[in-house]
Amino acid sequence: MNLLLSPHSNVNDPVWSVILSVIIVVVMTVAYVVYIIKLSYTELSDGRTDTTKQEVLLQLPSDGD
């Protein structure tokens, strides 16, 4: 009887498709984390400390307290 998916001849052989998939996912995750860290450093090193027009518009007016 021929099976469509035959079992491994040796159970101790590695499953290379799973290993390759894990490697790809780890590389993509590391690349995404590096992208986020670079983005945060560029925002921190921007040097602007003044409030933008949008931030000024969002502030509620005070009653002169």
Backbone torsions as a table, in degrees:
resi	resn	phi	psi	omega
1	MET	NA	121.8	179.8
2	ASN	-92.0	127.2	177.9
3	LEU	-92.3	150.3	177.5
4	LEU	-67.5	-44.9	175.2
5	LEU	-114.1	107.4	-178.2
6	SER	-83.0	145.7	178.5
7	PRO	-70.7	162.9	177.4
8	HIS	-63.2	145.2	175.1
9	SER	-73.4	-30.6	177.0
10	ASN	-127.2	120.1	-176.2
11	VAL	-67.3	-23.8	-177.5
12	ASN	-82.3	-3.6	176.9
13	ASP	-68.8	141.3	179.6
14	PRO	-73.9	153.2	176.3
15	VAL	-95.6	101.1	-170.7
16	TRP	-70.0	-28.7	179.0
17	SER	-67.0	-37.1	177.5
18	VAL	-69.7	-42.7	179.4
19	ILE	-62.5	-43.7	178.9
20	LEU	-65.0	-40.0	178.2
21	SER	-64.2	-40.8	178.2
22	VAL	-65.2	-41.1	178.8
23	ILE	-62.7	-43.5	179.7
24	ILE	-63.5	-42.5	179.9
25	VAL	-66.1	-39.9	179.0
26	VAL	-65.5	-42.3	179.5
27	VAL	-64.8	-42.4	178.8
28	MET	-65.3	-38.4	178.8
29	THR	-66.4	-44.1	178.7
30	VAL	-63.3	-41.0	179.4
31	ALA	-64.1	-39.3	179.7
32	TYR	-68.4	-39.9	178.1
33	VAL	-65.7	-41.5	177.7
34	VAL	-63.1	-38.8	177.3
35	TYR	-62.7	-43.7	179.5
36	ILE	-64.9	-41.4	-179.9
37	ILE	-65.9	-43.0	177.4
38	LYS	-62.0	-40.3	179.1
39	LEU	-63.7	-40.1	179.4
40	SER	-69.2	-37.1	177.9
41	TYR	-67.5	-35.7	177.8
42	THR	-69.3	-33.1	176.7
43	GLU	-70.3	-36.2	179.3
44	LEU	-72.5	-35.7	-177.1
45	SER	-88.9	9.6	179.6
46	ASP	-64.3	-36.0	174.0
47	GLY	89.2	-5.8	-179.9
48	ARG	-83.4	125.1	177.6
49	THR	-117.9	-5.2	180.0
50	ASP	-78.3	157.3	179.5
51	THR	-80.8	142.0	179.6
52	THR	-82.6	169.4	-179.1
53	LYS	-63.5	-37.3	180.0
54	GLN	-65.4	-40.2	178.8
55	GLU	-66.0	-36.3	178.5
56	VAL	-67.3	-40.1	179.9
57	LEU	-68.3	-27.8	-178.0
58	LEU	-79.9	-16.4	-178.6
59	GLN	-76.4	140.1	179.0
60	LEU	-78.7	140.7	179.6
61	PRO	-69.7	142.6	179.1
62	SER	-90.2	161.5	179.9
63	ASP	-93.2	21.4	-180.0
64	GLY	80.3	26.7	-179.7
65	ASP	-69.5	NA	NA
